[in-house]
Amino acid sequence: MPPRHDRPPRGLYLITPDEPDTARLLARVSPLLGEGVAWLQYRNKAAGAALRREQAVALQALCAAAAVPLLVNDAASLAREVGAAGAHLGEDDGDIAAARALLGPGAILGASCYDSLELAERAVAAGASYVAFGAFFPTTSKTVTRRAAPALLAEAARLGVPRVAIGGITADNGRALVEAGADLLAVIGGVFDAPDPVAAVRAYAGCFR
């Protein structure tokens, strides 16, 4: 069984952009961690293995200093190697049960469940400690073939794990998803493409107040 959260995390689940320069990545992330970021996910689809490891190591040190859990996208093995808090797996990124066995019972382990409560049920049974649904709105961060409805967040409450909403979320539409049951709002471009990323983080944090 996945670890249970007596007080589920709530807030912004910030996901890093595809940034090839590690120093610039740290400079972009560092000012944001103290402004209302609940979790940080390292995601860089364009990086090779060596750069991914370099950036994950650097972000783990940054997150440890800020007391913000770091999760690694797609790679439970890399998460374990760098001492991250956990990992997030998409549908084609490996087996949840195997990742749970690798990371141990205390790690945060998430699963992309898209628009499917059935996928979420299977993920939790296999050891996922949170489930992510989306895209809820149009997004430019990835190609989207499945769209989730806000009602899915309420339906997933019975799974007993935190629920993450992702996909085209803004500070304006995010509050409705929180009211529908989202514990965390996952965002990339809404923060990193914003004219003032610090103000954007604060605005997302406001969705939970």
MOWOHU-V337858 format. One record per residue. N is the residue number from 1. RES is the residue in three letters. PHI is phi in whole degrees, -180 to 180 (* if undefined). PSI is psi in radians with two decimals (none if undefined). NEAR is the number of other C-alpha atoms within 10 Angstrom. Layout:
N & RES & PHI & PSI & NEAR
N & RES & PHI & PSI & NEAR
This chain:
1 & MET & * & 2.56 & 12
2 & PRO & -72 & 2.73 & 22
3 & PRO & -64 & 2.47 & 16
4 & ARG & -96 & 2.67 & 13
5 & HIS & -111 & 1.98 & 12
6 & ASP & -63 & -0.67 & 7
7 & ARG & -125 & 1.66 & 7
8 & PRO & -57 & 2.50 & 14
9 & PRO & -62 & 2.56 & 15
10 & ARG & -138 & 2.39 & 20
11 & GLY & 139 & -2.79 & 24
12 & LEU & -82 & 2.24 & 26
13 & TYR & -104 & 1.66 & 27
14 & LEU & -85 & 2.32 & 27
15 & ILE & -116 & 2.33 & 23
16 & THR & -73 & 2.66 & 21
17 & PRO & -82 & 2.98 & 22
18 & ASP & -76 & 1.52 & 15
19 & GLU & -110 & 2.00 & 17
20 & PRO & -76 & -0.32 & 15
21 & ASP & -100 & 1.98 & 11
22 & THR & -63 & -0.74 & 16
23 & ALA & -62 & -0.71 & 11
24 & ARG & -68 & -0.66 & 11
25 & LEU & -59 & -0.82 & 17
26 & LEU & -64 & -0.67 & 16
27 & ALA & -66 & -0.56 & 11
28 & ARG & -77 & -0.62 & 16
29 & VAL & -84 & -0.71 & 20
30 & SER & -52 & -0.81 & 14
31 & PRO & -69 & -0.21 & 11
32 & LEU & -93 & -0.41 & 20
33 & LEU & -65 & -0.50 & 20
34 & GLY & -93 & 0.17 & 15
35 & GLU & -107 & 0.16 & 15
36 & GLY & 124 & 0.31 & 20
37 & VAL & -83 & 2.10 & 21
38 & ALA & -81 & -0.83 & 20
39 & TRP & -136 & 2.66 & 23
40 & LEU & -120 & 2.32 & 24
41 & GLN & -111 & 2.25 & 25
42 & TYR & -87 & 2.10 & 24
43 & ARG & -139 & 2.12 & 22
44 & ASN & -146 & 1.63 & 20
45 & LYS & -69 & -0.35 & 12
46 & ALA & -93 & -0.16 & 12
47 & ALA & -86 & 2.58 & 14
48 & GLY & -80 & 3.08 & 10
49 & ALA & -62 & -0.74 & 9
50 & ALA & -66 & -0.76 & 9
51 & LEU & -68 & -0.69 & 15
52 & ARG & -59 & -0.75 & 20
53 & ARG & -66 & -0.79 & 16
54 & GLU & -56 & -0.82 & 12
55 & GLN & -71 & -0.65 & 22
56 & ALA & -65 & -0.72 & 26
57 & VAL & -61 & -0.81 & 17
58 & ALA & -66 & -0.73 & 16
59 & LEU & -69 & -0.61 & 25
60 & GLN & -62 & -0.73 & 23
61 & ALA & -63 & -0.74 & 15
62 & LEU & -63 & -0.79 & 17
63 & CYS & -69 & -0.65 & 21
64 & ALA & -61 & -0.71 & 14
65 & ALA & -66 & -0.54 & 10
66 & ALA & -95 & -0.02 & 14
67 & ALA & 58 & 0.70 & 13
68 & VAL & -115 & 2.13 & 18
69 & PRO & -61 & 2.35 & 18
70 & LEU & -104 & 2.28 & 28
71 & LEU & -116 & 2.56 & 32
72 & VAL & -107 & 2.23 & 29
73 & ASN & -75 & 2.36 & 23
74 & ASP & 77 & -0.31 & 21
75 & ALA & -137 & 1.65 & 19
76 & ALA & -64 & -0.59 & 25
77 & SER & -65 & -0.71 & 15
78 & LEU & -68 & -0.68 & 20
79 & ALA & -58 & -0.77 & 27
80 & ARG & -66 & -0.73 & 19
81 & GLU & -61 & -0.70 & 13
82 & VAL & -94 & -0.02 & 19
83 & GLY & 78 & 0.46 & 17
84 & ALA & -69 & 2.88 & 26
85 & ALA & -71 & -0.39 & 23
86 & GLY & 173 & -2.82 & 27
87 & ALA & -145 & 2.82 & 28
88 & HIS & -126 & 2.27 & 26
89 & LEU & -118 & 2.32 & 23
90 & GLY & -84 & -3.09 & 17
91 & GLU & -61 & -0.54 & 14
92 & ASP & -112 & 0.37 & 8
93 & ASP & -104 & 0.22 & 14
94 & GLY & 121 & 2.99 & 13
95 & ASP & -86 & 2.27 & 16
96 & ILE & -62 & -0.78 & 25
97 & ALA & -62 & -0.71 & 18
98 & ALA & -66 & -0.69 & 13
99 & ALA & -66 & -0.69 & 24
100 & ARG & -63 & -0.74 & 24
101 & ALA & -63 & -0.67 & 11
102 & LEU & -70 & -0.75 & 14
103 & LEU & -86 & -0.39 & 22
104 & GLY & 94 & 2.92 & 15
105 & PRO & -70 & -0.37 & 14
106 & GLY & -92 & -0.12 & 13
107 & ALA & -74 & 2.67 & 22
108 & ILE & -84 & 2.16 & 22
109 & LEU & -133 & 2.06 & 29
110 & GLY & -113 & 2.77 & 29
111 & ALA & -136 & 2.34 & 28
112 & SER & -75 & 2.18 & 24
113 & CYS & -120 & 0.01 & 22
114 & TYR & 57 & -1.96 & 25
115 & ASP & -117 & 0.43 & 21
116 & SER & -122 & 2.01 & 17
117 & LEU & -68 & -0.56 & 17
118 & GLU & -64 & -0.75 & 10
119 & LEU & -60 & -0.71 & 17
120 & ALA & -64 & -0.74 & 25
121 & GLU & -60 & -0.76 & 16
122 & ARG & -67 & -0.67 & 14
123 & ALA & -64 & -0.78 & 24
124 & VAL & -65 & -0.71 & 22
125 & ALA & -62 & -0.54 & 15
126 & ALA & -85 & -0.19 & 17
127 & GLY & 125 & 0.10 & 23
128 & ALA & -67 & 2.43 & 28
129 & SER & -101 & -0.12 & 27
130 & TYR & -154 & 2.81 & 26
131 & VAL & -127 & 2.52 & 27
132 & ALA & -119 & 2.31 & 26
133 & PHE & -118 & 2.60 & 29
134 & GLY & 152 & 3.03 & 27
135 & ALA & -86 & 2.46 & 22
136 & PHE & -86 & -0.49 & 22
137 & PHE & -138 & 2.88 & 15
138 & PRO & -57 & 2.45 & 14
139 & THR & -140 & 2.63 & 16
140 & THR & -104 & 0.00 & 10
141 & SER & -77 & -0.41 & 14
142 & LYS & -160 & 2.87 & 9
143 & THR & -75 & 2.21 & 9
144 & VAL & -111 & 2.20 & 15
145 & THR & -114 & -0.21 & 9
146 & ARG & -129 & 2.39 & 12
147 & ARG & -119 & 2.37 & 16
148 & ALA & -101 & 2.64 & 19
149 & ALA & -102 & 2.54 & 16
150 & PRO & -55 & -0.54 & 20
151 & ALA & -59 & -0.44 & 11
152 & LEU & -63 & -0.58 & 19
153 & LEU & -63 & -0.73 & 27
154 & ALA & -68 & -0.70 & 15
155 & GLU & -63 & -0.55 & 12
156 & ALA & -81 & -0.05 & 21
157 & ALA & -59 & -0.58 & 13
158 & ARG & -69 & -0.20 & 9
159 & LEU & -74 & -0.36 & 16
160 & GLY & 77 & 0.30 & 14
161 & VAL & -126 & 2.79 & 23
162 & PRO & -59 & 2.56 & 23
163 & ARG & -115 & 2.24 & 27
164 & VAL & -109 & 2.36 & 27
165 & ALA & -108 & 2.41 & 29
166 & ILE & -144 & 2.70 & 24
167 & GLY & 109 & 1.68 & 25
168 & GLY & 68 & 0.44 & 20
169 & ILE & -83 & 2.31 & 24
170 & THR & -117 & 2.97 & 19
171 & ALA & -66 & -0.39 & 18
172 & ASP & -81 & -0.75 & 11
173 & ASN & -92 & -0.17 & 14
174 & GLY & -69 & -0.58 & 25
175 & ARG & -61 & -0.64 & 20
176 & ALA & -66 & -0.59 & 13
177 & LEU & -71 & -0.66 & 23
178 & VAL & -63 & -0.75 & 22
179 & GLU & -65 & -0.49 & 14
180 & ALA & -78 & -0.26 & 16
181 & GLY & 133 & -0.01 & 21
182 & ALA & -68 & 2.28 & 28
183 & ASP & -88 & -0.51 & 23
184 & LEU & -138 & 2.53 & 29
185 & LEU & -110 & 2.07 & 29
186 & ALA & -93 & 2.25 & 27
187 & VAL & -143 & 2.43 & 25
188 & ILE & -118 & -1.36 & 23
189 & GLY & -64 & -0.54 & 19
190 & GLY & -60 & -0.40 & 21
191 & VAL & -102 & -0.98 & 24
192 & PHE & -74 & -0.34 & 20
193 & ASP & -97 & 0.00 & 11
194 & ALA & -76 & 2.61 & 13
195 & PRO & -59 & -0.59 & 10
196 & ASP & -132 & 1.60 & 10
197 & PRO & -60 & -0.61 & 18
198 & VAL & -63 & -0.80 & 19
199 & ALA & -63 & -0.62 & 14
200 & ALA & -65 & -0.76 & 20
201 & VAL & -59 & -0.77 & 26
202 & ARG & -63 & -0.64 & 18
203 & ALA & -67 & -0.72 & 19
204 & TYR & -65 & -0.72 & 28
205 & ALA & -59 & -0.57 & 23
206 & GLY & -65 & -0.34 & 16
207 & CYS & -64 & -0.33 & 21
208 & PHE & -100 & 0.04 & 17
209 & ARG & -103 & none & 8
